[in-house]
């Protein structure tokens, strides 16, 4: 059997880079460590940019991810979304459009996309606004037949998540990144890659 070659480019903010993780893996590193297919070679490239909202992401993803793609491989795109659009005061409609533009561009290149939604913080009022944004991201993604992993809803009142944020100045640490990785692995990762579930 000929071995599949999967080329994966991941774009997102500092959470994608694993900032605050003492193991320096973040959620993506943990997910990749659990992905060891027998008949496929997975090549992953993490392209994180700190403090990035959807506008900047929409402007840079193709230039950066495109350099990692190869026509001899199955190309995949991972998008790790953040809550940055709230600080930038973008309307939900604008945030939706930015993500839609990325997904439509990827579709034109036959690239399958997995979108990981923004996780909650400790500020409940901000989380309420973020819930609307996450729902909008999920709607845009699933309407286009890509995979959306909602991290906000399952982690919103998760005791271990909130404890981890509180002890790390509002950012995830080892436990928090582990929880995000668990959600990604169990909510569509292997199906998206067309691989047998290894959990």
N, C-alpha and C positions, 0 to 999 in steps of 0.2 A: 504494500500500500504506500502510495506517495505521501510524504509528509506535508501537511498543510503548514503554510507560513502566515501567521497573523501579525500584522504590524499595527500596533496600538499607540495612538497619541492621546495624551490627556492634558486638557487645559482647565485652569481654575485659579483660585487665589492661594493664600498661604496655608489653608487647610489641606489643599492638595499636596503641598510641600511638606506637610507634617510638622509645622512649627509647634513647639511646645511638647513634642513627643520625645521622651528620654531615649527611646529606641530608634528615633530618627526614621521611622518607617511611614508614619501617617496611615491613613486608611488604605490608600492605594498600594503601598508596600505590603501591607498585611494581606490584601486581596490577592496580589500577584504571587505572594509566597504560598498561597493555598491553591494556586492554579498551575498544576503540573500535568498537562495532558500528555497521553502516550503517543498520539499520532499527529501532534501539532507542535510547532515551534512558535512560542509567543515572544515577540520583541516589543517592549514597552518603552515609551519616552514620555517623561513627565515635564510639562511646560507650564510651570506655575508663575504667576505674576501677582505680587502682594497688593491688596487693597483694590482689586479690580471689580468693576461692575459689569453689567451685561453689554453696555455700549462699547467699552474698551475691548471686551472679549470678542464681540462681533467684528470689530475692526482688525483684530490680530490673528484670530484662530487659523485662517486659511494660509496666511503667509508662513506661520510657524509650524503648524501641523502638516501642511502640505509638503514641507521639506522632508518630513519623516516618512511619508507614504511612498509606496513603490508599486508599480503596476503588476509586478510579479507576485505580490502578496495580497491577502485579504486585509483591506484597510478598515480600521475601526477608530471611532472618536469617542473619548470619554469627556464629559463636561461636568466639572464640579462647581456648582453654583453657590454663591454666598448671599449674605444679607446686605451687601454693599449698596445696592440700588436704593435702599431706604435712606441711607445717609446722603446719597446724591439727589434725593427727592425726585426720582423718576416716577412717572405715573405707572400704574400696573400695566396699562395699555402699551406704554413704550417698552417696558421690560419684556412683555410678551412678544412684541414685534422684534426686538433684538434677538431673542432666542429663536423665534421663527425663522429669521433670516439665516442664522447659523445652520439650523436643521434643514432648511430648503437648499442651502448651498451644498451641504453634505449629501443630500438626496440626489442632487444633480451629478454627483461623482460616485453614486452607488455606495456611499459609506454609511454603515449602520452605526447609530449613535446610542450611547447609554448616558442618560442625564441623572446626576445625583443632586437632589434638591438640598437647599440650605438647612442646616440643623438649627434647633432653637438655642437661644441664649437664656440668661437668667431673668431678664426684664420681661415681665408678663405682658405689658402694654405693647412693647416692641414685637413680642411673639405673636400677638393678635394681628398686627400688620403683616408680619412675615407669613402667617398662615394664609392670608389672601394671596400673597405673592407666590408661595409654594404651590397653592392650588392652581394658579394661573400657569405656572411653569409646567405642572403636571398635565394640564389640559392641552397646552400647545404641543407637548411631547407625544402624548398618547394619540392625539388626533392625527399625527403624522406617522403613526405606527412605529415609533421608537420606544425604547424602554425608559421609564421614569422610576427612580427609587426615592420615595418619600422618606426623608429622615426626620422631618419635623414632628409629624404626628406620633410616631412610636417613641420618640425621645423627649417629648414635651414635658411629661410628668414622670420621667424615668429617674428613679432615685439615684442610681449609680452615675448617670450622666450629669445630673445637677450637682452631685457631690464633687465630681471630677472638675467641672467648670469652676465651682466655688473655690477649690483648692489650687486652681491654676490661673487665677486672675481673669476668669471668664472665658478662657480658651480650653479646648480639650487637651487632656494628657494621654497617658498610655491607655487608661480604661475607656476614655471617650472615643479615641480613634478605633479601638477594638470594637466598640459598639457600632460605629458607622460601617466598619468593614463587615461585620456580621450581617447587617441589613443589606449591603450590596451583594454579598455572597448568596444570601437566601432569597433575594427578591429580583432575580432575573439575570444575574451575571452569566451563569453558564449557558442558559438558554440563548442569551444575546450573542455569545461566542459560538453557538452551535457545538457545544461540548457537553459530554456527560457530566452530571452533577457530582462533584467530588466531596460534598459534605457528608 
